[in-house]
Amino acid sequence: MDRSADSLHVEKVLAAAQSNSAAARSRLAASWRRSVVKHGLDPGETRAVDVVDGTQVSQRREELDKFMTVASPRLDRLFSLVGNSGCAVFLTDEDGVILDKRTTDADTEVFSDWGLRVGADWSEAREGTNGIGTCLTEDRKIIIHRDEHFFARNTAMSCIDAPIYGPDGRIVAALDVSSARADQTEGFNRLIAAQVAQTARAIEEANFRAAFEGARIVVGDSDDTDAAVLLALDSDDLVVGATREARRVFGLGSDTFAPRPASDILGREDGPTGFEKAERTAVVRALARTEGNVSEAARALGIGRATLYRRMKRLGIDAR
């Protein structure tokens, strides 16, 4: 972007940021307004991107050690899909600091010159409207294409991002695919966005399973195909963990998660409850394991055949 184009971009951003109506109508204008009013940024600034020192990067990576391990092969897979098209893959922490990257040898210097390197702070507070920072601020998938960026110096880039949620349902990272290609189209961005969202979900799911290693994982449905709906159940059938989308789907709230019986969440409202339901479950499982053989099921339960028949009758269970 030449100097005159830079000036036009600065004027456009400031005009939108100073307009209450523009911010009300457009999420992009609202982000530009935050950048000016809340963060005190100037779209014409030419300073370099802030970079935290190596010690801080190491500390941040250590705090997310298990998450980084889980994410790494999935970053590799995403990069194998987009790397040859001039794109780079970046993973940040919840503050927008880049902790990991995937670039080709030929493109590494280009992205580093743009400020996209490990340790760089791409929070909205420091870089204004951008894929990483605005994704984290607005808690949503986002595409910031070229002149949608706040700073004029960033308008040659396209950034496609998705948030990643931790086992507690809170944002733990942002996944970013960036391109500085002049011929990057908005249509191509949307194709990449689908891959970014799928990878973010895969990382969230793998991290959740790693956090609840040994627990039984129940997979639920959601109208959001990019969201992970997982519940973690312990050996007593208590739900001890739930992903962000599972909390929404099952109405579990977003605050501190308290273990609760799976039957309270997944069970039928009109069926037996409490000990009766637990008894029914035990009988049904025993019959299923013995393929309906009542004598074998009774032995497995440690009761007599006649006793099991009486319980089956009381509980309304058919051996078939």
N, C-alpha and C positions, 0 to 999 in steps of 0.2 A: 504494500500500500504506500503510495507516494505521499509527500507532505500535504498536498491539497486534499487528497482523500482522507488523510489523518484528521485534518481540520474539520472536514464535513462529518466524519464519524463522531468527533468530540462534540460538535454542535448538536447532532442528533441525540446522542446519549444524554447530554445535559438538558435539552429541551424536554425529553421524556421524563427524566428524573425529577424535574421541577414541576411536572404536571400531575396533580392529584388524580385527575380523571384517567390519564394514561396508565398510571400504576394500578388503578382499580380495574381497568379493562384487560390488562396484559400482565402475565406472570413475568415476562422478560422485562417490561418497564418497571415492575415492582422490584425486581432484582437490581436493575440499574439505580433505582431510587435508594435502595438500601446501601448500595456501594457508595453513593454520594453522601446521603444524609446520616446514615448510621456509622459508616466506616470512614467517612471523610476522605474518600479517594478522588483523584482527578483523572478522568479518562485519557488525558494527554500525557500523563507521567511516563517517563522513559527509564526509570530505575530498573535495575536487574531484579529478578525474582529472589525472594529471601530463601536462604538455604540454612538449615540447622546443621550443627557440627556433627562429625562422625560419632562422637560419644552419645549424643542424643539419639541419633539414628539407631545405634546398637541397643540402647535402652528401650526404645519404642519397639524394635523388632523382638527383643527378649520378652517384653510384656505380651506379645502376640505370638509366641513361639509355636504353640500347637496349631494355631490358626494359619500361620505362614507355611508350616509344613503341609497342612491339608490343601492350602490354596495352590501351592507351587505347580503340581502336575496339571491342574486345570488352567492355570495361566499359560502353561506350555501348549496345551491343546488349543486354547483360543488364539494364541500367537501363530500356531501352524495354519490357522484358517485365514488370518488377516495380515500376517507379517509381510507376505510377498506382494501386497498391494500398497506398500508404503506406509502402513500403519504400525504403531507401537502400542504395547499393552503396559499399563501401570496399575499398581495396587497401592492405595494409601491407607493410613489409619483414620480414625474418626475425626482427627483434626485437619485432615487434608494434606498431611506430609507424606510424600512418596517414599515407600519402603521397599518396593521391588519393581522391576521393569523387565520388559522383553523388547528388544529392538534388533534389527539386523546390523551387522558391522558397518554397512554403508550408511545407515541412517542415524547411528548413535550420536555422531557429532551434531547433526542437524537438530535433533530433538534436545540435546544438551544446550545448544545455543538458544533454543526457545524457552529454556528454563525447565524442561521436562526431564529431570534427572533425580536420582535417589537423594533424599534430604530436602528437596524443594518444597516450600510451603505454598500449596494452591488453595488454601481456604478462601472463602469469599471475602473475609475481612482483609486479606492481604492482596488478592488478585482481582477483586470485584467479580462480576458475573463471569463464570467459567464452568466447564463441565463438572470438574471435581467439586469445587467449593459450593456451587449452587445445588448440585445433587445432594450434598450433605446437609446444606441449610434447609432445603425444601423437602428433604426426605422422600425423594422420588427419582425414577428413571428420567433421564434428560438428554437432549441433544443441544449443544451450543455450537452453531454453525457459523464460522468465520466472523462476519461483522455483528453477530449477536453478542460477542464478547464485550466486556466493559472497556478494557484498555485498548487503545488503537494499536498498540504494539502486538496484541494477541490475535488480531483479526485475520491473519493468514491461516489459522488453524481451525479444524473441526474436531470437536470433542464429544464423545458418546459415553455416557456413564450410567451406572446403576449402583444403588446402595446395597451393602451386604449386612445382614443382621446376625448378631450373636445369639447364643443359646438363651440369653435372658430377654430376647426380643428387641434389644436396642442396637442402633447402628454401630458397627464395629469397623467398617471400612467402606471405601468406594472403589469400584472397578472401572477403569477408564481405558478407552481406545481412542488414541489421538492420531490425526493425520495433518500434515502441513502441505499436502498436495494441492496445487492450484485448481486441478480438475475434479476435486472431490465434490460429488453432487449430493443433494439432500436425499435423493432416492437411495443412493448407495449407503448413506448414513443410516437410513432406516433398516436396511438389511443387516448392517453391523450391529445396530441396537438390539436386534432380536438375539444375536449371538451373545452379546454382552449380558443381556438379561438372563439367558439360559445358564451362562457360566456363573453369574452371581448366585443364582438359585442352587446350582450344583455345589458351590463352595459352602453356602449356608447349610445345605443338607449334610454334607460330609463333616463339617465342623460340629454340627449338632450331634451327629452320631458319635463322633469322637469324644464329645463332652459327656455323653451318657453311655459310655462303653459298658457293655454288660446288661444294659436295660433292653426291654422289648420295645421296638419302635413301631408305632401304628401310623400308617399313612392315610391322611384324609383328603377330601376333595375341596376345591375352591373354584370360584368363578374367575380367579386370577391365575392363569396358567403359569405365570412366571414366579409365583410365590410358593414357598415350601410349607406344607401343612403336615407337621410331624408332632406326635406325642411320644414321650418316653415313659414307659411303665416299669415299675420295679417288680420284684418277685411276689409282692403282696397285691399286685394289680392296682397299685396307687400310681396316679399320673404325677410324675416328679419333674417333668419338664415339657415345655411346649414352644414351638417356634412362634415368631411374631404373627404370622398369618393364622396359625392354629389357635392362638389366643383370641384373634378376632372372630374366626369362624365359630368357635365353641363358647364365645362370650366369657372368656377367662380373665379379661382385664389386662392392662399393661403394667401394673405395679408388681411388687415382689410376689413371686409365685409360691403358693402354699400347696403341698401335696394333697390330693383328694382322690377318692375312689374312682376308678375308671368307669364303674357302673353309673356314677352320678353324671358323667359327661357323655358316655356312649350308650348307656342302657335305655330301655324302653320305659316310658312314663307309666304305661298301664300294666306292666308286668309285676312279678313279685319283687320285693325289696329286702334290704338288709340280709339277715342270716338265711332267710328263706331263699333269696336269690342266689346267695353263695352256695347253699345246699343244692339248688336246682342245677347250677353251673357244674358242680362236682359230679352229679349224677349223669348229666348229659355228656360230659367229657368222658366219663368212664364207659358209658354205652358206646360212644363214638369210637373209642380206642379198641373196643372188643367187637365192633361191627354189629352191635345190637344183642350180643350174647349176654343175657341177664345173669347167668351163673358166674361167668368170668368177671363181669362188671362188679358183682357183689363181692367176689373174692378180692378184687383190686381195691374195693372200698373198705374191706375188713368187716363186712356185715353179712348176715345171712340172706339167702335168696328170697325168702318170704318177706323179710324186713324191707329189702329193696323194692319188691313189688308194692308193698304198702306205701312206701315213700313216693314211688312213681305215680301211684294213683292219686295221692294227696297233692302232688305237684303238677298233675295233669301231663305227665310225660308218657309218650308212646314209645315202646322199645324200637319201633321202626325208625 
